């Protein structure tokens, strides 16, 4: 379990750095894609300056590193390439267990020159949404479940990905859902991952083999959203680094291998009352509360508009297909894994809702902010859900956008969602995603050459 650092001060941080004999600090800022941006500073410089500066566009660029040339993007971000002022969050300090010299990593928040949080930075968006819950006397509780694939090293993007070789000397050729022996094939890797996580005090829980060949899932203990988003951010770095040291790649792409299931980030969520810690989703007699229904109703109404945040890349929509362990609609049901919004069987104190729509490729800060925003609007507007789906939801119609372009159109039109997440964030995000989409459309795929070259 993570050691509580809720009130970790800078003097306590300095003491922690001394105790661990840290010589370098990785000053990290998660950008819109979830990539770790920032600088590496000597410990002395970090302690003297208590922060750093970066151009404000650093957290607001796409996965290709491109920026818009004009448009609404620059109504939010200055064309003068101004600096952000970054402040370390002492509660996020972790060792970098794979570093040669004693090194710490610390996540920073982004501020403007007036000392206000930069509204389009992912951590700022999640802070904003959690603040809205706090104003109502509510405390969101989340628990992510993160899927990923282990694949053989692949340095040629034109070649399909393949499962890696395990300790038996063979690669998986069939699906091994929940197989203990299949996980044991990669024991040396997972021993390193758990060792790294322990040294970083990450609250990882269960490890399982998922459906796909080489597909794994890690579950996190439940907790406060910002802390859990930080943990997912750290965990992704950790798994990628550990995999490289074992001559393989770890990928969080939503659909990395054709014919195999995609990877999700399922998020369990509930709301506690700040005054007494009671679960808002349950009444005193143990039955489901109106707030439980309203939260589901909010997810049903606003998840389609939030899909560009849950499925942020062109590849993301390949995962959301019928009968592939991924949802195609916003039906809800109790203990039903064919729906997009699942209510697991649980005691009244643990009643919760699982959003199964989110992809593993989503930025954890943005994804948690968006799913909580949907639920928040449901609570505030008292949105009643549709009747529970008790059968196979795959037999129903598609209710989610089928492409990134469609999803961006829906997000732009969702004014109430933008009010919760922040207008400037939605503007920057949608403009960046349009750039990525345009970049993708310049690429001609093998399918097009195979089927169109001589046939049309």
N, C-alpha and C positions, 0 to 999 in steps of 0.2 A: 504493500500500500504506500501511497505517496505521503511523505512527511509534510504536515501542515506548515505552510509558510504564509498564511493569510495576513499576518502582520509583520512580515519580514521587512526590517528597515535596512537602509543602506549601511549603517554601522554593523548590523548583523551580517549583511552580505559581505562586507570587507573581512569580517572574522571568518566566515565560511570560506572565502577565497584563500585566506592565510592557512586555515586548517588543512585545505586540500592542496596547498602549495602550488596554486594556479599561476602560470606565467603568461598565458594568453587568454583573451576573451573573444569568442565569436559573438558579435553583436548582430542579432538577427531581426529581420522584419519580414513577416509573411506577405507576399504580394497577392494579386488577385487569383493567380493560378495555384497558390500554396507553395511557391518556390521560396526558399530562404534567401533573401537579399541582405546586404549589410556590409560590414567591415570586420576585419580581425585586428584587434588592438592589443598592444602589450598591456599587462595588468596595470602598470603604473599610470599609463595614459588614460585608461578607462577610469581609474579611481580619481584622477585629477579633474577630468572633464565632465564626468557624470552624464555622458550622452554623446551624440554625434549629429551630423547633418548629412542628409541625402537629398538629391533632387526629388521633388514631390511626385514626378511621374514614375519613379522607380517602382512604386507599389501599384501603379495603374497602367501596366502594359500587358499585352497578351503573351501567350505561350511561345510565340515566334519572336518576341521582343520588339514588335512593331507598335507604332503609335498612329492615330489618325492624323492626316495632314491638315484637316480643318473640321469645322462643325461644332456641335454642342459640347463635345469633349472639352474644348477650350473656353467654354463658359464657366467651367468648374476649375480646370487646371490652368494656371497662368502660362501663356506662351513664352514668358520670359525665363522659363526653366528655374523657378524659384526653389529654395531649399525648404525641406521639412526639418523640424527640430525633434530629434528622437530621444526618448527617455526610457531607460531600462526599467523593466518591471522586476524588482528583486525576487518576487515569488516564483519566477520562472527559471531561476538559475539551475543548471544541470551540468554535470561533467560531460565531456566528450570522450567516451570510453575507448574509442578507437584511435585517438590522437597519440602521437609519439611522445609529446611533452604534455605535462599537466595543463589541460585546457578546459575552460568552461564555456557554455553557450547560454546566452540570456536573450530573451525576446524583448523587443522594444515596442513602445507605442509611439504613434506619429502625431505631432502637434504642429500647428502653424505658428507664425511669429507672434501672434497674440495669445498663445498658450491654449488654444482650443484644439480638441482632437480633430485630426484630418478625417472628414466624414466618409470618405470613400475607401479608407484603409480597412481591410477585412476585420481586424480586431476591433476597430471603432464601431463597425456596423453591429457586431455581436454585443458589444457593450451597450450600444443604444437600445437594442431590443430588450436586453436583460433589464435595463433601466426602466423601460415601460412596464414590465412585470412588477418591478420593485415598487413603483408608484401605486400599484393596486394592492400591495401587501402580499405579493405572490413570489415564490422562488422556483424557477424551473429546475428540473432534475433530468439529466439525460444519461444515456449509456449507449455509445456507438458500438456497432459490430462491423468490423472492417475486413473485407475480402480482398485477396490479391493473388497473383500468379507468380510462381517461380518458373523461369524460362531459361533455356540454354543461352549463353552469350550470343548476341546477334549484332554484328556491326554493319550489316547491309540492310537498310530499311526496305529494300525491294523484296527481301526474302521473308517468308512467313515465320512466325515464332514457333518454337518447339519446346516440349517439356524438357527439363534438364536431366542429366544422368544422376541417379541416386547412388547410394553406397553399394548397391548390388551390381553396379556397372550397367544397369539398364534404365531406360526412360519409361515413364508410364505410357501405356498404350490404350488404357481403358479408364473409365471413370471409377473413382475409389472413394465415394462419399463416406465420410466418418470412419475411414479405415485407419486403424492405429498403425498397422504395418507400413502403410503408405507414408504416414508422417515420419515414422522411424527411418525411412529411407534417407531423410535429410537431418538426422539427429545432430551431426556436428554443426550444421547451420543453426538449428533451433537452440542448441546449447549456447551458442554465441549470442543469438537474439535475446534469450532470456537473461543471460549474463549482462548484456548491455542495458536491458530494461531495468534490471535490478540496480545497477550502478547509477542509472538516471532517475531512479525512483518513479518509474512509470507504472500506473496501476493496471497493467494488463492481467486478464483473467484467463479465460479458456482458449486453448488452441485446438482447432479441428481441421481435418481435411474436408474441403468442400467438394462439390460435385465434379468440377472440371479436372482434367489431368494436370496435376501440378498446382491446383488451386487450393489456397488455405484461407482460414478465417481466424481472426483474433478478436476476442471480446474484451471490453473495458469495464471496470467497475463503474457504477453510476456515480454521478457527482454534478458539480456546478458547471454550466455550459462553457464558460471561458476556459476553465482549467482543463476540461475534457478536450476542447478544440486544440489547446496547446499540446496535450498529450498525443493526439492524433498527428499533429504537425511534427512533433519530435519522433514519433514512431515510424512515420514514413521515411524520414531520413535514416533512421536506425536500420530498418529492414533493407533498404537499398544498399547501405554501406556493408552490412553483414553479408548480403548475397554476393556482392562483388568480391569479397574476400574468400568466397567459396566457388569462384569461377562461374557464377551465374548471375542473372538479372532478377530483380523483383520489380514487378510492374503493377501499378494501380489503375491502368487503363480500364475503362468500363468493358470493353470487348476486345481483348488482345488477340484471340485465336478464333478463327472461323470454325463453326461447328461445335464450339464449347460454350457453356453458360458464361454470362458476363459477371462482373464483380460489382458488388453493391457496398454501400455504407448504410446499413439499417440503423435507425436511430430510435431507441426507446425513450419515451418522454412522459413525464408527469409533472404536476405542479403541487408544491407544498405551500400551505399558508405560513407566512413568516411569523405570525403571532404564536402559533402552537405546533408547527411542523406537521400538521395533519394533511393527508392527501386530499387535495381539492376534488379529485375524481370520485371520491367515495363518501356516502352519507354515514351517519352514526350507526345505522343498522347494517352497514356493510354493502348496501346496494349501490349501484352506479348513480352518481349525482347528475343533475342537469348540466353542470360544467363539463362532465365527461362527454356528454352528447354534443355540447356546443363546440368543444375543442375539435371533435371529429368533423363536425359540420364546417368549421373553419378550414380544416385541411381539405375537405372535399371541394369547397368553393374556390380556394386560392392556390392549391398545388399546381393545377394546370398553368396558371399564370407565372408560377415560380419555377417552372421546369428548366428554364435557362440557367438557374442557379443550382439546381439539383443535377442537371445533365448538361454540363457546360461546353461540351465539344461535339463536333460532328460525329465522332466515334461513339459518343454516349448513347445515341438513339438506336444503335445496332443492338444494344443490350435489351431494350424494352420491346420484346417480341413475345408473341403468344406461346405458352407452354415452355418457357425457358427459365423458370424460377425467378422471373422478373415481372412486375406488374404491367398491365396495359391500360388500367383504368383506376378510378378513385373510389371503387366500392370499399366497404369496410366489413369486417367480420371478426368474430371471436375465434381464436385459434384456427385461423384460415390463412394459409400461406399463398393462396392464389390472388388475394386482394392487395391493393396498394396500401391500405390502412388497416393494420392488424391489431387486435386487442388480445394479447396473450392471456391464457388462464393464469390468474394470480389472486392472492388474498386481497382483501379490501385495502389494506395499508399499502400494497404494492401495485394497485391497479394502474395500468399505464397503456400507452398507445405506441405502436411501432410504425414509423414511416418507412416503407419498404421501397419507395420510389428512388431514393437518393443513390447516385452512383459512387463507386470508390474513387473516381476521378474528381469528385467535387472538392472544392476548398472547404475544409472542415468549419472554419469560422463563418463563411458565407452560408453553407448548408444548414448549420445549426441556427443561425440568425433567421434564415428563411422559413424553416419548418416551425420555429417558435412564433414567427410573425403570423403565419397562417393560423396557428392555434389561438394566438392572442386576438386576432380579428374575430374568430369564431366566438370566443368568450365575450368580447365587448359587444358584438352584434347579436349574440344569442342565436346563432345559426343552428337550426335543427338538421341533423344528418338524414340521409335517405334510410330506408329500412335496411336492416342487416342482411348482408349476402351470406347465405348459409350453404350455397352450393359452389360450383366451379366458376370463378369469376372470369376465367379465360373464355368461357362460352359467350360472354357479353361483348359489347362493342368497345373499340378503342375510345378512350376518353382523354388521352394525353396527347400533346403535340408529337408529331412523327419526325420532326426535323428541328435543327437549331434555329433555322430561319423562322419557322412558325412559332417557336417558343419565344424568340426575341420580340416578335410582334405582340404576343400576349402579354409579355412583361411590360412593354412600353405602354400598353393600354390599361394596366392595373394600377389606377391612381391610389386606391386605398392601401395597397401593398407598398407602394413607393413612399407613402406618408410614414409608414412604420419603419421601413428600412432606410429611408432618407432619399430625397429626390436626387441629390448630387451623386450618390452612390449608383443609383439605377442608371443615371445618364452616362457616367463613366463606364460602367460595366457593359451596357448594351452597345456603346460605341466601340469598345475594345473587341467585343465578340463579333461585331460586324466585320471588323478588320480580319479576324481569324477566319471567319466564314468565307470572305473574299479570297484569302490566301488559299484555302482548301479548294475552292472552285477553279483555281488555276492548274490544279494537278489532274492529269488524265490517268485513270485507274486501269489496272490489268483487265478488269471486267469489261470496260469500254473497248479496249483494243481487241479482246477476245471475241466479243459478240457483235460489235458494230463495224469493225474495220472493213470486212468484206461482205456484210449482210445487209447493209442499209443503203 
